[in-house]
């Protein structure tokens, strides 16, 4: 996997954990979900296309 993709996944996980700590940080949960979805889409596109960049 690309190092950028790994960084995005880690950030999504960290934001998901942080957003679970307080209701005032609820918007961070949405940011984490969006980042996770983008990371999964990029990973699937690379897996399907077989492209190694």
PDB file of N, H, CA, C and O in Angstrom:
ATOM      1  N   UNK A   1       0.831  -1.192   0.000  1.00  0.00           N
ATOM      2  CA  UNK A   1       0.000   0.000   0.000  1.00  0.00           C
ATOM      3  C   UNK A   1       0.871   1.250   0.000  1.00  0.00           C
ATOM      4  O   UNK A   1       1.998   1.251   0.495  1.00  0.00           O
ATOM      5  N   UNK A   2       0.336   2.269  -0.547  1.00  0.00           N
ATOM      6  H   UNK A   2      -0.580   2.269  -0.949  1.00  0.00           H
ATOM      7  CA  UNK A   2       1.034   3.536  -0.601  1.00  0.00           C
ATOM      8  C   UNK A   2       1.119   4.137   0.805  1.00  0.00           C
ATOM      9  O   UNK A   2       0.190   4.005   1.602  1.00  0.00           O
ATOM     10  N   UNK A   3       2.229   4.791   1.099  1.00  0.00           N
ATOM     11  H   UNK A   3       2.984   4.898   0.452  1.00  0.00           H
ATOM     12  CA  UNK A   3       2.435   5.380   2.422  1.00  0.00           C
ATOM     13  C   UNK A   3       1.383   6.445   2.717  1.00  0.00           C
ATOM     14  O   UNK A   3       0.967   6.594   3.866  1.00  0.00           O
ATOM     15  N   UNK A   4       0.948   7.181   1.707  1.00  0.00           N
ATOM     16  H   UNK A   4       1.286   7.060   0.774  1.00  0.00           H
ATOM     17  CA  UNK A   4      -0.087   8.197   1.901  1.00  0.00           C
ATOM     18  C   UNK A   4      -1.411   7.555   2.310  1.00  0.00           C
ATOM     19  O   UNK A   4      -2.130   8.089   3.156  1.00  0.00           O
ATOM     20  N   UNK A   5      -1.727   6.423   1.714  1.00  0.00           N
ATOM     21  H   UNK A   5      -1.143   5.990   1.027  1.00  0.00           H
ATOM     22  CA  UNK A   5      -2.952   5.707   2.051  1.00  0.00           C
ATOM     23  C   UNK A   5      -2.914   5.220   3.495  1.00  0.00           C
ATOM     24  O   UNK A   5      -3.925   5.285   4.195  1.00  0.00           O
ATOM     25  N   UNK A   6      -1.780   4.740   3.943  1.00  0.00           N
ATOM     26  H   UNK A   6      -0.959   4.687   3.375  1.00  0.00           H
ATOM     27  CA  UNK A   6      -1.619   4.290   5.323  1.00  0.00           C
ATOM     28  C   UNK A   6      -1.785   5.457   6.284  1.00  0.00           C
ATOM     29  O   UNK A   6      -2.424   5.317   7.327  1.00  0.00           O
ATOM     30  N   UNK A   7      -1.212   6.612   5.939  1.00  0.00           N
ATOM     31  H   UNK A   7      -0.692   6.726   5.092  1.00  0.00           H
ATOM     32  CA  UNK A   7      -1.335   7.803   6.783  1.00  0.00           C
ATOM     33  C   UNK A   7      -2.796   8.234   6.897  1.00  0.00           C
ATOM     34  O   UNK A   7      -3.247   8.597   7.984  1.00  0.00           O
ATOM     35  N   UNK A   8      -3.541   8.199   5.792  1.00  0.00           N
ATOM     36  H   UNK A   8      -3.175   7.904   4.910  1.00  0.00           H
ATOM     37  CA  UNK A   8      -4.952   8.583   5.806  1.00  0.00           C
ATOM     38  C   UNK A   8      -5.755   7.630   6.690  1.00  0.00           C
ATOM     39  O   UNK A   8      -6.633   8.069   7.433  1.00  0.00           O
ATOM     40  N   UNK A   9      -5.463   6.335   6.618  1.00  0.00           N
ATOM     41  H   UNK A   9      -4.750   5.979   6.015  1.00  0.00           H
ATOM     42  CA  UNK A   9      -6.171   5.362   7.442  1.00  0.00           C
ATOM     43  C   UNK A   9      -5.879   5.602   8.919  1.00  0.00           C
ATOM     44  O   UNK A   9      -6.787   5.544   9.748  1.00  0.00           O
ATOM     45  N   UNK A  10      -4.620   5.871   9.252  1.00  0.00           N
ATOM     46  H   UNK A  10      -3.882   5.919   8.579  1.00  0.00           H
ATOM     47  CA  UNK A  10      -4.253   6.131  10.647  1.00  0.00           C
ATOM     48  C   UNK A  10      -4.945   7.388  11.158  1.00  0.00           C
ATOM     49  O   UNK A  10      -5.448   7.404  12.282  1.00  0.00           O
ATOM     50  N   UNK A  11      -4.976   8.434  10.350  1.00  0.00           N
ATOM     51  H   UNK A  11      -4.567   8.421   9.437  1.00  0.00           H
ATOM     52  CA  UNK A  11      -5.647   9.674  10.749  1.00  0.00           C
ATOM     53  C   UNK A  11      -7.135   9.426  10.964  1.00  0.00           C
ATOM     54  O   UNK A  11      -7.722   9.949  11.910  1.00  0.00           O
ATOM     55  N   UNK A  12      -7.746   8.631  10.091  1.00  0.00           N
ATOM     56  H   UNK A  12      -7.268   8.206   9.322  1.00  0.00           H
ATOM     57  CA  UNK A  12      -9.174   8.324  10.234  1.00  0.00           C
ATOM     58  C   UNK A  12      -9.442   7.583  11.534  1.00  0.00           C
ATOM     59  O   UNK A  12     -10.429   7.866  12.213  1.00  0.00           O
ATOM     60  N   UNK A  13      -8.577   6.638  11.889  1.00  0.00           N
ATOM     61  H   UNK A  13      -7.776   6.408  11.337  1.00  0.00           H
ATOM     62  CA  UNK A  13      -8.751   5.886  13.130  1.00  0.00           C
ATOM     63  C   UNK A  13      -8.578   6.802  14.335  1.00  0.00           C
ATOM     64  O   UNK A  13      -9.370   6.748  15.276  1.00  0.00           O
ATOM     65  N   UNK A  14      -7.550   7.638  14.310  1.00  0.00           N
ATOM     66  H   UNK A  14      -6.907   7.682  13.546  1.00  0.00           H
ATOM     67  CA  UNK A  14      -7.308   8.558  15.427  1.00  0.00           C
ATOM     68  C   UNK A  14      -8.476   9.521  15.594  1.00  0.00           C
ATOM     69  O   UNK A  14      -8.918   9.764  16.717  1.00  0.00           O
ATOM     70  N   UNK A  15      -8.980  10.072  14.496  1.00  0.00           N
ATOM     71  H   UNK A  15      -8.621   9.875  13.584  1.00  0.00           H
ATOM     72  CA  UNK A  15     -10.112  10.989  14.582  1.00  0.00           C
ATOM     73  C   UNK A  15     -11.359  10.284  15.093  1.00  0.00           C
ATOM     74  O   UNK A  15     -12.143  10.876  15.835  1.00  0.00           O
ATOM     75  N   UNK A  16     -11.549   9.035  14.709  1.00  0.00           N
ATOM     76  H   UNK A  16     -10.912   8.555  14.107  1.00  0.00           H
ATOM     77  CA  UNK A  16     -12.706   8.284  15.197  1.00  0.00           C
ATOM     78  C   UNK A  16     -12.616   8.079  16.706  1.00  0.00           C
ATOM     79  O   UNK A  16     -13.622   8.176  17.408  1.00  0.00           O
ATOM     80  N   UNK A  17     -11.416   7.797  17.205  1.00  0.00           N
ATOM     81  H   UNK A  17     -10.599   7.718  16.634  1.00  0.00           H
ATOM     82  CA  UNK A  17     -11.235   7.603  18.653  1.00  0.00           C
ATOM     83  C   UNK A  17     -11.446   8.917  19.394  1.00  0.00           C
ATOM     84  O   UNK A  17     -12.136   8.953  20.413  1.00  0.00           O
ATOM     85  N   UNK A  18     -10.853   9.998  18.887  1.00  0.00           N
ATOM     86  H   UNK A  18     -10.292   9.968  18.059  1.00  0.00           H
ATOM     87  CA  UNK A  18     -10.973  11.301  19.540  1.00  0.00           C
ATOM     88  C   UNK A  18     -12.424  11.775  19.542  1.00  0.00           C
ATOM     89  O   UNK A  18     -12.897  12.326  20.536  1.00  0.00           O
ATOM     90  N   UNK A  19     -13.130  11.561  18.430  1.00  0.00           N
ATOM     91  H   UNK A  19     -12.745  11.113  17.623  1.00  0.00           H
ATOM     92  CA  UNK A  19     -14.514  12.029  18.357  1.00  0.00           C
ATOM     93  C   UNK A  19     -15.423  11.246  19.295  1.00  0.00           C
ATOM     94  O   UNK A  19     -16.478  11.745  19.686  1.00  0.00           O
ATOM     95  N   UNK A  20     -15.040  10.047  19.658  1.00  0.00           N
ATOM     96  H   UNK A  20     -14.182   9.642  19.341  1.00  0.00           H
ATOM     97  CA  UNK A  20     -15.835   9.270  20.597  1.00  0.00           C
ATOM     98  C   UNK A  20     -15.717   9.776  22.023  1.00  0.00           C
ATOM     99  O   UNK A  20     -16.506   9.381  22.882  1.00  0.00           O
ATOM    100  N   UNK A  21     -14.747  10.642  22.295  1.00  0.00           N
ATOM    101  H   UNK A  21     -14.106  10.962  21.597  1.00  0.00           H
ATOM    102  CA  UNK A  21     -14.521  11.124  23.656  1.00  0.00           C
ATOM    103  C   UNK A  21     -15.448  12.261  24.067  1.00  0.00           C
ATOM    104  O   UNK A  21     -15.643  12.491  25.260  1.00  0.00           O
ATOM    105  N   UNK A  22     -16.013  12.961  23.123  1.00  0.00           N
ATOM    106  H   UNK A  22     -15.855  12.774  22.153  1.00  0.00           H
ATOM    107  CA  UNK A  22     -16.875  14.079  23.505  1.00  0.00           C
ATOM    108  C   UNK A  22     -17.903  14.385  22.440  1.00  0.00           C
ATOM    109  O   UNK A  22     -17.625  14.276  21.246  1.00  0.00           O
ATOM    110  N   UNK A  23     -19.087  14.766  22.870  1.00  0.00           N
ATOM    111  H   UNK A  23     -19.312  14.855  23.840  1.00  0.00           H
ATOM    112  CA  UNK A  23     -20.143  15.076  21.907  1.00  0.00           C
ATOM    113  C   UNK A  23     -19.868  16.386  21.173  1.00  0.00           C
ATOM    114  O   UNK A  23     -20.399  16.605  20.084  1.00  0.00           O
ATOM    115  N   UNK A  24     -19.048  17.255  21.751  1.00  0.00           N
ATOM    116  H   UNK A  24     -18.616  17.078  22.636  1.00  0.00           H
ATOM    117  CA  UNK A  24     -18.697  18.511  21.090  1.00  0.00           C
ATOM    118  C   UNK A  24     -17.814  18.262  19.869  1.00  0.00           C
ATOM    119  O   UNK A  24     -17.722  19.110  18.981  1.00  0.00           O
ATOM    120  N   UNK A  25     -17.176  17.114  19.826  1.00  0.00           N
ATOM    121  H   UNK A  25     -17.250  16.426  20.547  1.00  0.00           H
ATOM    122  CA  UNK A  25     -16.300  16.781  18.703  1.00  0.00           C
ATOM    123  C   UNK A  25     -16.983  15.839  17.729  1.00  0.00           C
ATOM    124  O   UNK A  25     -16.318  15.070  17.035  1.00  0.00           O
ATOM    125  N   UNK A  26     -18.292  15.894  17.673  1.00  0.00           N
ATOM    126  H   UNK A  26     -18.833  16.519  18.236  1.00  0.00           H
ATOM    127  CA  UNK A  26     -19.066  14.982  16.827  1.00  0.00           C
ATOM    128  C   UNK A  26     -18.707  15.127  15.349  1.00  0.00           C
ATOM    129  O   UNK A  26     -18.744  14.147  14.605  1.00  0.00           O
ATOM    130  N   UNK A  27     -18.364  16.326  14.925  1.00  0.00           N
ATOM    131  H   UNK A  27     -18.334  17.122  15.529  1.00  0.00           H
ATOM    132  CA  UNK A  27     -18.026  16.530  13.513  1.00  0.00           C
ATOM    133  C   UNK A  27     -16.764  15.776  13.124  1.00  0.00           C
ATOM    134  O   UNK A  27     -16.585  15.432  11.955  1.00  0.00           O
ATOM    135  N   UNK A  28     -15.878  15.512  14.096  1.00  0.00           N
ATOM    136  H   UNK A  28     -16.023  15.792  15.046  1.00  0.00           H
ATOM    137  CA  UNK A  28     -14.672  14.746  13.791  1.00  0.00           C
ATOM    138  C   UNK A  28     -14.996  13.314  13.390  1.00  0.00           C
ATOM    139  O   UNK A  28     -14.269  12.699  12.609  1.00  0.00           O
ATOM    140  N   UNK A  29     -16.084  12.791  13.924  1.00  0.00           N
ATOM    141  H   UNK A  29     -16.675  13.290  14.558  1.00  0.00           H
ATOM    142  CA  UNK A  29     -16.509  11.448  13.537  1.00  0.00           C
ATOM    143  C   UNK A  29     -16.842  11.409  12.050  1.00  0.00           C
ATOM    144  O   UNK A  29     -16.494  10.454  11.355  1.00  0.00           O
ATOM    145  N   UNK A  30     -17.513  12.443  11.569  1.00  0.00           N
ATOM    146  H   UNK A  30     -17.795  13.218  12.134  1.00  0.00           H
ATOM    147  CA  UNK A  30     -17.845  12.500  10.144  1.00  0.00           C
ATOM    148  C   UNK A  30     -16.590  12.653   9.292  1.00  0.00           C
ATOM    149  O   UNK A  30     -16.484  12.050   8.224  1.00  0.00           O
ATOM    150  N   UNK A  31     -15.653  13.447   9.756  1.00  0.00           N
ATOM    151  H   UNK A  31     -15.739  13.937  10.624  1.00  0.00           H
ATOM    152  CA  UNK A  31     -14.384  13.597   9.034  1.00  0.00           C
ATOM    153  C   UNK A  31     -13.666  12.255   8.967  1.00  0.00           C
ATOM    154  O   UNK A  31     -13.134  11.890   7.918  1.00  0.00           O
ATOM    155  N   UNK A  32     -13.645  11.521  10.069  1.00  0.00           N
ATOM    156  H   UNK A  32     -14.077  11.818  10.920  1.00  0.00           H
ATOM    157  CA  UNK A  32     -12.988  10.218  10.110  1.00  0.00           C
ATOM    158  C   UNK A  32     -13.671   9.238   9.159  1.00  0.00           C
ATOM    159  O   UNK A  32     -13.001   8.477   8.462  1.00  0.00           O
ATOM    160  N   UNK A  33     -14.983   9.258   9.132  1.00  0.00           N
ATOM    161  H   UNK A  33     -15.527   9.876   9.699  1.00  0.00           H
ATOM    162  CA  UNK A  33     -15.715   8.359   8.236  1.00  0.00           C
ATOM    163  C   UNK A  33     -15.423   8.692   6.779  1.00  0.00           C
ATOM    164  O   UNK A  33     -15.212   7.794   5.964  1.00  0.00           O
ATOM    165  N   UNK A  34     -15.411   9.972   6.452  1.00  0.00           N
ATOM    166  H   UNK A  34     -15.582  10.702   7.114  1.00  0.00           H
ATOM    167  CA  UNK A  34     -15.129  10.386   5.071  1.00  0.00           C
ATOM    168  C   UNK A  34     -13.712   9.978   4.669  1.00  0.00           C
ATOM    169  O   UNK A  34     -13.506   9.461   3.571  1.00  0.00           O
ATOM    170  N   UNK A  35     -12.738  10.206   5.543  1.00  0.00           N
ATOM    171  H   UNK A  35     -12.905  10.626   6.435  1.00  0.00           H
ATOM    172  CA  UNK A  35     -11.356   9.822   5.239  1.00  0.00           C
ATOM    173  C   UNK A  35     -11.227   8.317   5.080  1.00  0.00           C
ATOM    174  O   UNK A  35     -10.515   7.846   4.193  1.00  0.00           O
ATOM    175  N   UNK A  36     -11.900   7.565   5.919  1.00  0.00           N
ATOM    176  H   UNK A  36     -12.479   7.948   6.640  1.00  0.00           H
ATOM    177  CA  UNK A  36     -11.846   6.109   5.823  1.00  0.00           C
ATOM    178  C   UNK A  36     -12.463   5.626   4.507  1.00  0.00           C
ATOM    179  O   UNK A  36     -11.927   4.724   3.864  1.00  0.00           O
ATOM    180  N   UNK A  37     -13.576   6.219   4.112  1.00  0.00           N
ATOM    181  H   UNK A  37     -14.011   6.952   4.635  1.00  0.00           H
ATOM    182  CA  UNK A  37     -14.223   5.833   2.858  1.00  0.00           C
ATOM    183  C   UNK A  37     -13.331   6.158   1.669  1.00  0.00           C
ATOM    184  O   UNK A  37     -13.209   5.354   0.745  1.00  0.00           O
ATOM    185  N   UNK A  38     -12.712   7.323   1.686  1.00  0.00           N
ATOM    186  H   UNK A  38     -12.811   7.977   2.436  1.00  0.00           H
ATOM    187  CA  UNK A  38     -11.798   7.702   0.603  1.00  0.00           C
ATOM    188  C   UNK A  38     -10.621   6.739   0.536  1.00  0.00           C
ATOM    189  O   UNK A  38     -10.214   6.331  -0.551  1.00  0.00           O
ATOM    190  N   UNK A  39     -10.073   6.373   1.689  1.00  0.00           N
ATOM    191  H   UNK A  39     -10.403   6.705   2.573  1.00  0.00           H
ATOM    192  CA  UNK A  39      -8.943   5.445   1.713  1.00  0.00           C
ATOM    193  C   UNK A  39      -9.344   4.086   1.159  1.00  0.00           C
ATOM    194  O   UNK A  39      -8.580   3.477   0.409  1.00  0.00           O
ATOM    195  N   UNK A  40     -10.519   3.605   1.513  1.00  0.00           N
ATOM    196  H   UNK A  40     -11.139   4.100   2.122  1.00  0.00           H
ATOM    197  CA  UNK A  40     -10.979   2.305   1.011  1.00  0.00           C
ATOM    198  C   UNK A  40     -11.216   2.360  -0.493  1.00  0.00           C
ATOM    199  O   UNK A  40     -10.876   1.412  -1.202  1.00  0.00           O
ATOM    200  N   UNK A  41     -11.786   3.438  -0.988  1.00  0.00           N
ATOM    201  H   UNK A  41     -12.062   4.208  -0.412  1.00  0.00           H
ATOM    202  CA  UNK A  41     -12.030   3.575  -2.424  1.00  0.00           C
ATOM    203  C   UNK A  41     -10.712   3.582  -3.191  1.00  0.00           C
ATOM    204  O   UNK A  41     -10.581   2.905  -4.211  1.00  0.00           O
ATOM    205  N   UNK A  42      -9.742   4.342  -2.705  1.00  0.00           N
ATOM    206  H   UNK A  42      -9.848   4.892  -1.877  1.00  0.00           H
ATOM    207  CA  UNK A  42      -8.436   4.393  -3.373  1.00  0.00           C
ATOM    208  C   UNK A  42      -7.785   3.019  -3.356  1.00  0.00           C
ATOM    209  O   UNK A  42      -7.210   2.595  -4.359  1.00  0.00           O
ATOM    210  N   UNK A  43      -7.869   2.316  -2.231  1.00  0.00           N
ATOM    211  H   UNK A  43      -8.337   2.660  -1.417  1.00  0.00           H
ATOM    212  CA  UNK A  43      -7.278   0.982  -2.121  1.00  0.00           C
ATOM    213  C   UNK A  43      -7.949   0.018  -3.092  1.00  0.00           C
ATOM    214  O   UNK A  43      -7.269  -0.769  -3.750  1.00  0.00           O
ATOM    215  N   UNK A  44      -9.277   0.070  -3.187  1.00  0.00           N
ATOM    216  H   UNK A  44      -9.829   0.709  -2.652  1.00  0.00           H
ATOM    217  CA  UNK A  44      -9.989  -0.823  -4.104  1.00  0.00           C
ATOM    218  C   UNK A  44      -9.649  -0.524  -5.558  1.00  0.00           C
ATOM    219  O   UNK A  44      -9.487  -1.446  -6.358  1.00  0.00           O
ATOM    220  N   UNK A  45      -9.539   0.750  -5.908  1.00  0.00           N
ATOM    221  H   UNK A  45      -9.670   1.499  -5.259  1.00  0.00           H
ATOM    222  CA  UNK A  45      -9.190   1.112  -7.282  1.00  0.00           C
ATOM    223  C   UNK A  45      -7.810   0.578  -7.631  1.00  0.00           C
ATOM    224  O   UNK A  45      -7.605   0.041  -8.719  1.00  0.00           O
ATOM    225  N   UNK A  46      -6.854   0.725  -6.699  1.00  0.00           N
ATOM    226  H   UNK A  46      -7.021   1.161  -5.815  1.00  0.00           H
ATOM    227  CA  UNK A  46      -5.506   0.213  -6.950  1.00  0.00           C
ATOM    228  C   UNK A  46      -5.502  -1.304  -7.018  1.00  0.00           C
ATOM    229  O   UNK A  46      -4.762  -1.879  -7.815  1.00  0.00           O
ATOM    230  N   UNK A  47      -6.313  -1.967  -6.199  1.00  0.00           N
ATOM    231  H   UNK A  47      -6.915  -1.500  -5.551  1.00  0.00           H
ATOM    232  CA  UNK A  47      -6.380  -3.422  -6.196  1.00  0.00           C
ATOM    233  C   UNK A  47      -6.978  -3.938  -7.499  1.00  0.00           C
ATOM    234  O   UNK A  47      -6.473  -4.897  -8.084  1.00  0.00           O
ATOM    235  N   UNK A  48      -8.051  -3.302  -7.950  1.00  0.00           N
ATOM    236  H   UNK A  48      -8.461  -2.523  -7.475  1.00  0.00           H
ATOM    237  CA  UNK A  48      -8.729  -3.749  -9.166  1.00  0.00           C
ATOM    238  C   UNK A  48      -7.888  -3.463 -10.398  1.00  0.00           C
ATOM    239  O   UNK A  48      -7.771  -4.317 -11.277  1.00  0.00           O
ATOM    240  N   UNK A  49      -7.304  -2.281 -10.474  1.00  0.00           N
ATOM    241  H   UNK A  49      -7.399  -1.587  -9.760  1.00  0.00           H
ATOM    242  CA  UNK A  49      -6.539  -1.915 -11.660  1.00  0.00           C
ATOM    243  C   UNK A  49      -5.168  -2.567 -11.692  1.00  0.00           C
ATOM    244  O   UNK A  49      -4.558  -2.677 -12.755  1.00  0.00           O
ATOM    245  N   UNK A  50      -4.677  -3.004 -10.531  1.00  0.00           N
ATOM    246  H   UNK A  50      -5.173  -2.915  -9.667  1.00  0.00           H
ATOM    247  CA  UNK A  50      -3.368  -3.628 -10.487  1.00  0.00           C
ATOM    248  C   UNK A  50      -2.242  -2.631 -10.656  1.00  0.00           C
ATOM    249  O   UNK A  50      -1.100  -3.014 -10.907  1.00  0.00           O
ATOM    250  N   UNK A  51      -2.554  -1.372 -10.522  1.00  0.00           N
ATOM    251  H   UNK A  51      -3.482  -1.062 -10.318  1.00  0.00           H
ATOM    252  CA  UNK A  51      -1.576  -0.313 -10.737  1.00  0.00           C
ATOM    253  C   UNK A  51      -0.751  -0.100  -9.480  1.00  0.00           C
ATOM    254  O   UNK A  51      -1.302   0.027  -8.387  1.00  0.00           O
ATOM    255  N   UNK A  52       0.535  -0.062  -9.626  1.00  0.00           N
ATOM    256  H   UNK A  52       0.983  -0.165 -10.515  1.00  0.00           H
ATOM    257  CA  UNK A  52       1.437   0.196  -8.510  1.00  0.00           C
ATOM    258  C   UNK A  52       2.152   1.515  -8.759  1.00  0.00           C
ATOM    259  O   UNK A  52       3.020   1.607  -9.626  1.00  0.00           O
ATOM    260  N   UNK A  53       1.780   2.536  -7.993  1.00  0.00           N
ATOM    261  H   UNK A  53       1.074   2.462  -7.288  1.00  0.00           H
ATOM    262  CA  UNK A  53       2.382   3.862  -8.182  1.00  0.00           C
ATOM    263  C   UNK A  53       3.286   4.168  -7.014  1.00  0.00           C
ATOM    264  O   UNK A  53       3.896   5.236  -6.969  1.00  0.00           O
TER     265      UNK A  53
END
